[in-house]
């Protein structure tokens, strides 16, 4: 019996339906035979009372004839025979009907009820927006295959929802990154504007200095234009491509030193800057400047009095190091400082700026590291991989020719 039950569980719904139907017909047939046998036996008992002594066989009818003389069934026996005949006909019909209904109910309970309830519950959860579940088929039949397809659809919806959530979070982070990065050019422009407002009316600003200020302001305005244009094109910080160009590293470093000096002067911090990067190299100057200014903003914001910065070249690498004498990184911040939007409970270096810097450094083949100075305060180092000097090699070949 157990083997038959297991075999039925492994069969398909169509084959199981056929087996249940055949079983119902067999049961109905057995019941019909039983009903017919019992009713016929009861009628034979009635007929036997009218059996003639000669042993002639009695034929069924309202009147029984035995040779020349006949004996008629009594009204009671006639009604009994009629009732037994009706009971036989009704019993056979009822046997078939009950067998079919019972087989259908048993088939539904064993083969359809649980899978249908499972699919109904899964569809209700999806309708409520809950995709955090796994749909496991009850049996590997047609409904089991449907459950597998349903699970595939649920997993696809879950992946799509996670991608949409990730895209939304990336967009939020990117917008926050742009807002964070816009502060430096705006601060520089405000500083230059204040300088011009203070010195131009008195004619105490030399012409060379005025030209230098206007050029620096033009550069900062160009960066603002790049940022606003980039917001329409980029979806994630990781999608920000590095576009190396041939730059004079010493000139680029001096520009960063001027920016740091201005930021420190506005926040009344002492500025210490060293430049040990010479020669020309392929570098995305705007991307590297963006990282450097982010680090400066963090350092100036959290320094007590002093900020140190260095621009150095080590072979095919450009190193930007920024230090301050502030509270530095806590043990937790040393692990999570570059997580987006992470912030310590106490005042200290935090989240978005370092998250931006790490993403941009990686885009340029570099890395970002952070820690604390032995004397106290924070130290952050950005590394950028300098690209091969394709232009210089071509110029050298042309000169040789």
Wavefront OBJ file of the C-alpha trace (Angstrom):
o trace
v 0.000 0.000 0.000
v 2.816 2.365 0.876
v 4.591 1.554 -2.381
v 1.417 2.302 -4.346
v 1.012 5.614 -2.514
v 4.582 6.644 -3.285
v 4.131 5.662 -6.923
v 0.983 7.797 -7.151
v 2.848 10.777 -5.657
v 5.525 10.548 -8.341
v 3.127 10.336 -11.275
v 1.986 13.314 -13.286
v -1.360 14.952 -12.620
v -2.813 13.646 -15.882
v -1.787 10.054 -15.173
v -2.868 10.326 -11.548
v -6.284 11.589 -12.697
v -6.661 8.564 -14.953
v -5.641 6.211 -12.124
v -8.040 7.837 -9.668
v -10.853 7.596 -12.266
v -10.144 3.907 -12.936
v -10.027 3.269 -9.199
v -13.358 5.025 -8.731
v -14.940 2.879 -11.474
v -13.540 -0.288 -9.924
v -14.881 0.658 -6.510
v -18.238 1.549 -8.057
v -18.305 -1.778 -9.873
v -17.581 -3.724 -6.682
v -20.244 -1.784 -4.794
v -22.725 -2.348 -7.625
v -22.065 -6.080 -7.553
v -22.535 -6.121 -3.819
v -25.790 -4.192 -4.024
v -27.090 -6.394 -6.871
v -26.148 -9.583 -5.063
v -27.770 -8.521 -1.798
v -31.011 -7.302 -3.416
v -31.285 -10.403 -5.586
v -30.752 -12.588 -2.544
v -33.546 -10.744 -0.743
v -35.915 -11.185 -3.698
v -35.015 -14.879 -3.989
v -35.989 -15.315 -0.358
v -39.417 -13.894 -1.179
v -39.807 -16.062 -4.288
v -38.800 -19.144 -2.388
v -41.999 -18.954 -0.380
v -43.928 -19.604 -3.575
v -41.761 -22.451 -4.814
v -43.987 -25.440 -5.986
v -43.373 -28.844 -4.466
v -42.415 -30.349 -7.814
v -39.277 -28.209 -7.747
v -40.129 -26.156 -10.785
v -38.158 -22.973 -11.201
v -40.086 -19.840 -10.284
v -40.066 -16.950 -12.760
v -40.318 -13.419 -11.512
v -43.582 -11.528 -12.116
v -46.633 -10.198 -10.486
v -48.277 -13.613 -10.900
v -46.450 -16.919 -10.523
v -47.864 -19.813 -12.519
v -47.211 -23.405 -11.627
v -48.792 -25.696 -14.208
v -52.563 -25.645 -14.082
v -52.871 -23.768 -10.832
v -51.199 -20.468 -10.049
v -50.421 -18.635 -6.916
v -50.352 -14.832 -6.888
v -47.806 -12.759 -4.802
v -49.363 -11.090 -1.879
v -49.532 -7.310 -2.049
v -46.891 -7.040 0.693
v -44.440 -9.292 -1.132
v -45.168 -7.538 -4.401
v -44.286 -4.197 -2.834
v -41.170 -5.677 -1.261
v -39.946 -7.024 -4.596
v -40.664 -3.685 -6.270
v -38.782 -1.817 -3.521
v -35.794 -4.146 -3.775
v -35.660 -3.628 -7.551
v -35.772 0.149 -7.123
v -33.171 -0.049 -4.376
v -30.914 -2.051 -6.652
v -31.152 0.478 -9.478
v -30.696 3.457 -7.147
v -27.872 1.772 -5.277
v -25.907 1.125 -8.441
v -26.268 4.771 -9.493
v -25.350 5.992 -6.016
v -22.329 3.704 -5.924
v -20.990 5.170 -9.139
v -21.771 8.760 -8.079
v -20.225 8.431 -4.607
v -17.157 6.663 -5.988
v -16.546 9.417 -8.546
v -17.142 12.205 -6.011
v -14.920 10.523 -3.427
v -12.142 9.976 -5.957
v -12.381 13.614 -7.088
v -12.231 14.884 -3.482
v -9.307 12.606 -2.687
v -7.518 13.649 -5.891
v -7.972 17.348 -5.088
v -6.831 16.966 -1.473
v -3.748 14.912 -2.286
v -2.644 16.385 -5.603
v -4.055 19.912 -5.945
v -4.883 21.487 -2.581
v -1.346 22.158 -1.242
v 0.223 23.334 -4.529
v -2.710 25.665 -5.238
v -2.607 27.069 -1.695
v 1.157 27.542 -2.039
v 0.833 29.413 -5.335
v -2.035 31.512 -3.961
v 0.031 32.491 -0.906
v 3.059 33.310 -3.081
v 0.998 35.520 -5.398
v -0.464 37.330 -2.369
v 3.018 38.018 -0.995
v 4.216 39.331 -4.345
v 1.120 41.547 -4.589
v 2.044 43.019 -1.173
v 5.594 43.685 -2.383
v 7.225 40.950 -0.298
v 9.779 39.046 -2.385
v 11.870 37.727 0.482
v 10.786 34.085 0.333
v 11.565 30.919 -1.607
v 8.914 28.818 -3.349
v 9.704 25.095 -3.064
v 7.503 22.730 -5.142
v 5.411 20.235 -3.151
v 5.629 17.610 -5.914
v 7.495 17.643 -9.197
v 4.402 17.301 -11.382
v 2.735 19.856 -13.643
v 1.940 22.128 -10.687
v 5.474 21.592 -9.420
v 6.828 22.809 -12.756
v 4.485 25.789 -12.473
v 5.865 26.479 -8.983
v 9.418 26.346 -10.370
v 8.454 28.873 -13.066
v 6.787 31.003 -10.390
v 9.966 30.876 -8.296
v 12.030 31.897 -11.327
v 9.721 34.879 -11.847
v 9.934 35.808 -8.139
v 13.744 35.648 -8.192
v 13.821 37.816 -11.325
v 11.513 40.364 -9.686
v 13.695 40.357 -6.578
v 16.826 40.968 -8.647
v 15.089 43.756 -10.554
v 13.915 45.345 -7.314
v 17.413 45.185 -5.851
v 18.879 46.689 -9.006
v 16.313 49.493 -8.906
v 17.063 50.098 -5.237
v 20.778 50.070 -5.937
v 20.351 52.468 -8.849
v 18.316 54.782 -6.619
v 20.928 54.638 -3.876
v 23.703 55.221 -6.420
v 21.839 58.222 -7.757
v 21.419 59.575 -4.228
v 25.112 59.008 -3.535
v 26.100 60.598 -6.816
v 23.938 63.651 -6.182
v 25.408 63.904 -2.701
v 28.882 63.572 -4.173
v 28.298 66.415 -6.609
v 26.859 68.594 -3.863
v 29.879 67.765 -1.724
v 32.328 68.501 -4.527
v 30.707 71.787 -5.514
v 31.626 73.276 -2.152
v 35.322 73.621 -2.957
v 34.990 75.583 -6.237
v 32.312 77.752 -4.655
v 34.494 78.395 -1.620
v 37.442 79.308 -3.832
v 35.302 81.622 -5.947
v 33.924 83.253 -2.818
v 37.462 83.792 -1.519
v 38.603 85.371 -4.759
v 35.467 87.516 -4.890
v 36.125 88.773 -1.357
v 39.741 89.492 -2.293
v 38.718 91.490 -5.361
v 36.078 93.375 -3.395
v 38.664 94.296 -0.763
v 41.601 95.293 -2.989
v 40.185 96.573 -6.281
v 38.649 99.786 -4.882
v 42.014 100.769 -3.377
v 44.075 99.821 -6.451
v 46.393 97.795 -4.203
v 46.129 94.606 -6.267
v 48.989 94.266 -8.806
v 48.035 93.631 -12.390
v 49.840 90.270 -12.367
v 47.956 89.160 -9.278
v 44.669 90.298 -10.786
v 45.382 88.260 -13.908
v 46.276 85.230 -11.779
v 43.055 85.574 -9.782
v 40.879 85.848 -12.880
v 42.553 82.786 -14.400
v 41.984 80.793 -11.221
v 38.365 81.911 -11.111
v 37.963 80.867 -14.733
v 39.315 77.431 -13.922
v 36.921 77.029 -11.011
v 33.987 78.125 -13.180
v 35.041 75.561 -15.777
v 35.013 72.880 -13.102
v 31.524 73.894 -12.043
v 30.402 73.579 -15.651
v 31.964 70.099 -15.846
v 30.199 68.999 -12.690
v 26.770 70.195 -13.803
v 27.218 68.663 -17.253
v 28.411 65.413 -15.734
v 25.308 65.085 -13.559
v 23.212 64.563 -16.691
v 25.402 61.733 -17.977
v 26.570 59.715 -14.988
v 24.580 57.174 -13.011
v 27.230 55.992 -10.568
v 30.566 57.202 -9.240
v 32.135 54.013 -10.557
v 31.060 55.036 -14.055
v 33.165 58.216 -13.938
v 35.840 57.492 -16.553
v 39.428 58.641 -16.184
v 40.556 60.797 -19.134
v 44.334 61.178 -18.769
v 46.018 64.091 -20.537
v 49.627 65.132 -20.749
v 50.221 67.480 -17.802
v 53.097 69.297 -16.187
v 52.925 67.775 -12.702
v 54.792 70.651 -11.048
v 52.412 73.246 -12.466
v 49.410 71.108 -11.526
v 50.791 70.687 -8.004
v 51.238 74.438 -7.560
v 47.589 74.974 -8.467
v 46.552 72.517 -5.765
v 48.806 74.282 -3.289
v 47.112 77.612 -4.077
v 43.687 76.057 -3.528
v 44.760 74.591 -0.189
v 46.239 77.900 0.909
v 43.013 79.725 0.160
v 40.861 77.131 1.967
v 43.084 77.235 5.056
v 43.180 81.016 5.097
v 39.383 81.220 5.089
v 39.142 78.751 8.018
v 42.158 80.263 9.830
v 44.290 77.141 9.591
v 48.052 77.006 9.151
v 48.905 75.602 5.716
v 52.013 73.483 5.092
v 52.568 72.261 1.556
v 55.390 70.361 -0.126
v 55.702 69.616 -3.835
v 58.024 66.892 -5.111
v 56.458 66.041 -8.440
v 58.240 67.119 -11.591
v 58.142 66.336 -15.270
v 55.218 65.551 -17.482
v 52.873 62.587 -17.179
v 49.509 61.333 -18.379
v 47.028 62.213 -15.632
v 43.365 63.136 -15.380
v 44.094 66.408 -13.650
v 40.444 67.273 -12.972
v 39.758 63.902 -11.365
v 42.912 64.045 -9.219
v 42.151 67.644 -8.222
v 38.663 66.566 -7.222
v 40.109 63.943 -4.889
v 42.724 66.332 -3.493
v 40.145 69.018 -2.768
v 37.847 66.523 -1.048
v 40.699 65.497 1.220
v 41.522 69.147 1.879
v 37.900 69.906 2.778
v 37.882 67.080 5.306
v 41.232 68.118 6.773
v 40.352 71.823 7.010
v 36.977 71.024 8.573
v 38.421 68.800 11.312
v 41.856 70.283 11.943
v 42.513 72.086 15.215
v 45.080 74.508 13.794
v 47.237 72.972 11.081
v 46.921 71.146 7.790
v 49.775 69.461 5.907
v 49.652 68.361 2.269
v 52.165 66.847 -0.123
v 52.179 66.087 -3.834
v 54.862 63.552 -4.745
v 55.790 61.416 -7.692
v 57.105 57.876 -7.203
v 57.874 56.323 -10.567
v 54.584 55.642 -12.306
v 52.545 56.783 -9.322
v 51.355 60.170 -8.098
v 50.827 60.413 -4.339
v 48.615 62.992 -2.672
v 48.867 63.031 1.114
v 46.817 65.249 3.421
v 47.201 65.420 7.223
v 45.639 67.444 10.016
v 45.978 67.849 13.791
v 42.314 67.129 14.534
v 40.724 64.222 16.435
v 41.656 61.691 13.758
v 39.879 58.411 13.121
v 38.297 56.300 15.830
v 38.838 52.501 15.762
v 35.414 52.056 14.154
v 36.045 54.818 11.632
v 39.302 53.178 10.594
v 37.179 50.255 9.395
v 34.211 52.163 7.962
v 35.422 55.675 7.128
v 34.861 55.247 3.372
v 31.374 53.743 3.702
v 28.860 56.130 2.087
v 27.193 58.380 4.645
v 28.952 56.768 7.617
v 29.508 59.219 10.425
v 30.865 58.880 13.939
v 28.895 59.992 16.957
v 31.777 62.209 17.983
v 33.159 64.887 15.704
v 35.586 63.339 13.263
v 36.268 62.434 9.665
v 33.306 60.781 7.997
v 31.740 59.180 5.020
v 30.818 60.738 1.785
v 34.044 62.595 0.952
v 36.239 59.526 1.442
v 33.725 57.342 -0.401
v 33.955 59.677 -3.391
v 37.746 59.749 -3.240
v 38.089 55.968 -3.076
v 35.808 55.468 -6.090
v 37.662 58.077 -8.153
v 41.095 56.723 -7.212
v 40.064 53.249 -8.343
v 38.857 54.667 -11.639
v 42.406 55.954 -12.212
v 43.988 52.606 -11.336
v 44.908 53.781 -7.853
v 43.793 53.428 -4.268
v 42.954 55.356 -1.136
v 44.299 54.645 2.362
v 43.702 56.362 5.687
v 44.969 56.227 9.247
v 46.145 58.373 12.161
v 49.383 60.323 12.590
v 51.668 59.234 15.452
v 51.434 62.768 16.843
v 47.639 62.806 16.569
v 45.237 63.692 13.789
v 44.299 62.037 10.536
v 46.370 61.084 7.500
v 44.847 60.164 4.131
v 46.856 59.140 1.074
v 45.544 58.929 -2.496
v 47.488 57.093 -5.199
v 47.012 57.552 -8.953
v 48.619 55.448 -11.651
v 50.317 57.633 -14.239
v 49.705 56.483 -17.803
v 52.485 55.987 -20.393
v 53.638 59.148 -22.145
v 52.367 58.298 -25.612
v 52.663 61.868 -26.839
v 56.277 62.262 -25.654
v 57.329 59.015 -27.319
v 55.795 60.119 -30.602
v 57.534 63.500 -30.349
v 60.864 61.761 -29.652
v 60.503 59.553 -32.714
v 59.690 62.537 -34.911
v 62.728 64.419 -33.553
v 64.989 61.441 -34.280
v 63.771 61.350 -37.863
l 1 2 3 4 5 6 7 8 9 10 11 12 13 14 15 16 17 18 19 20 21 22 23 24 25 26 27 28 29 30 31 32 33 34 35 36 37 38 39 40 41 42 43 44 45 46 47 48 49 50 51 52 53 54 55 56 57 58 59 60 61 62 63 64 65 66 67 68 69 70 71 72 73 74 75 76 77 78 79 80 81 82 83 84 85 86 87 88 89 90 91 92 93 94 95 96 97 98 99 100 101 102 103 104 105 106 107 108 109 110 111 112 113 114 115 116 117 118 119 120 121 122 123 124 125 126 127 128 129 130 131 132 133 134 135 136 137 138 139 140 141 142 143 144 145 146 147 148 149 150 151 152 153 154 155 156 157 158 159 160 161 162 163 164 165 166 167 168 169 170 171 172 173 174 175 176 177 178 179 180 181 182 183 184 185 186 187 188 189 190 191 192 193 194 195 196 197 198 199 200 201 202 203 204 205 206 207 208 209 210 211 212 213 214 215 216 217 218 219 220 221 222 223 224 225 226 227 228 229 230 231 232 233 234 235 236 237 238 239 240 241 242 243 244 245 246 247 248 249 250 251 252 253 254 255 256 257 258 259 260 261 262 263 264 265 266 267 268 269 270 271 272 273 274 275 276 277 278 279 280 281 282 283 284 285 286 287 288 289 290 291 292 293 294 295 296 297 298 299 300 301 302 303 304 305 306 307 308 309 310 311 312 313 314 315 316 317 318 319 320 321 322 323 324 325 326 327 328 329 330 331 332 333 334 335 336 337 338 339 340 341 342 343 344 345 346 347 348 349 350 351 352 353 354 355 356 357 358 359 360 361 362 363 364 365 366 367 368 369 370 371 372 373 374 375 376 377 378 379 380 381 382 383 384 385 386 387 388 389 390 391 392 393 394 395 396 397 398 399 400 401
